[in-house]
Amino acid sequence: MTDLPAHPEHAFTDELRAEALALVTQLRETLDQAVGHVDERPALCPDPDSVLDALEEPLPDAGVGARAALERLIDLQARAGANTAGPRCFHFVIGGNTPAAHGADLIATAFDVITYTWVVSPVGVRMETQALQWLKSLLGIPQSMQGVMVTGATMANFVGMACARQWWGEQQGFDVSASGLSGRPQMPVLTSGYVHAATRKVLSLLGIGRDHIREFRADARGRLDLEAFESALDALDGAPALVIINAGEVNAGDFDPVAAMMDAARRHNCWVHVDGAFGLFAAVSPRTAHLVAGMERADSITVDGHKWLNVPYDSGYAFVRDHGLMARAFRYSADYLPAEDDPRPTPGAIGPESSRRGRSFAVWATLKAYGRDGHRRLVEHCLDVAQHFAGLVDTHPELERMAEVPLNIVAFRFNPGGLDDARLDALNAALGEAMIADGTFLLGTSRLGPRTVFRPAFSNWRTRFEDVEALTETLVRMGRALL
Ligand SMILES: Cc1ncc(COP(=O)(O)O)c(C=O)c1O
């Protein structure tokens, strides 16, 4: 009998084990900083590139070890990082973190949770099922719809529209996910001018084409021309089509007429997808629920968590009425994977990602910790902040509100008087850049129709009235300085 080989030296892996134990002590202080001082730190660090240029170095042959690498990282984050969980980030639609969600997300990372299938994470997978049920209950989405967690609204739109594409093919007797789109006609896609850039990206990913979308615009802002939309549906003459309803657009927080679009689409052979990335949270408050009434009749719905649910990035959810379509659009089968007819949950086989992190921890924890009532209060707090800010704009002689405020976004511009629209556009664009360079707030510009506007979005529980009062003062002071 031959001898077994002697055990090799384990110096390197022994070192890693020791480092893993030391990690907790090292990170405790960082966590104190990250969690304890969120309110005080500015939104942005000045001139981050001057700090981050130092990242460009060759791959080291001999590493510096975990402690030194992490110290460097912590230092870079402190000197160049954005405080996006903080109370003064109003660009895009950026949510905060509830303490329960933040803690749960850290726990998911600490245990390196995978949620591909029940066997690798019984907790994560069951928790996803439960958290999605709670989300449906919170948002008024029918319990019969099947949900899956993804990275954000872009991928949730991808899920909804991949199912729409599968349905559209099956309507005509072919399986798009098996045979592709080559040689097939184009799927009609109809929406308003409120459609989000993420939808275009998804249409390009799905081979439908980002420019192959018909927007029925009544005006320069992109409001739906309902009559033209209905005529276009009539002209389809029964051919299957995808209709996208935008429940919350990013420039002023406005909504497509959800119920009217739904009624029209339901008179025809349409798949109706609702993009409610942040707007679906209107359903949480009786003050705004009317904005999304009718969305419960959709075939697929997109909701983001890292926006108004206030769970950490990245976290989004797709809900689809026909469960079988999800399985057929995202089929994932191999001999070593769970069988397709296994009744136990495998979220990795009904959505785009196979291996997935434990997003469900944060969603479950925040809903468990604060419940329906807490999340309604969170949403209504942001609605109040938006209304307070709109009031500040309305009463300030050098600020001009540019749109109604149905939800949590206030479109406005700096207008000191005496300048025409073109000069105001240039002034506000320059002011936007100056605000970014200053970094106290994260605030940017967009276009509302032809006009350049600021469009702060309020979706973080940390934002106080004082923060938006300070925003008004800073913006006016910097605007005057530019004149
Ligand atoms: C309406 C809408 N849809 C889609 C997206 C894309 O979301 P995400 O960045 O989470 O993928 C956004 C982001 O702001 C959005 O507002």
The ligand as an ORCA input file, in Angstrom:
! r2SCAN-3c Opt
* xyz 0 1
  C     -39.471     54.616    -13.776
  C     -38.123     53.965    -13.703
  N     -37.900     52.804    -14.337
  C     -36.710     52.202    -14.311
  C     -35.642     52.737    -13.620
  C     -34.324     52.024    -13.585
  O     -34.109     51.579    -12.278
  P     -32.775     50.871    -11.758
  O     -31.726     51.923    -11.812
  O     -33.128     50.445    -10.381
  O     -32.467     49.725    -12.649
  C     -35.830     53.943    -12.928
  C     -34.721     54.591    -12.211
  O     -34.795     55.729    -11.800
  C     -37.099     54.562    -12.963
  O     -37.329     55.709    -12.301
*
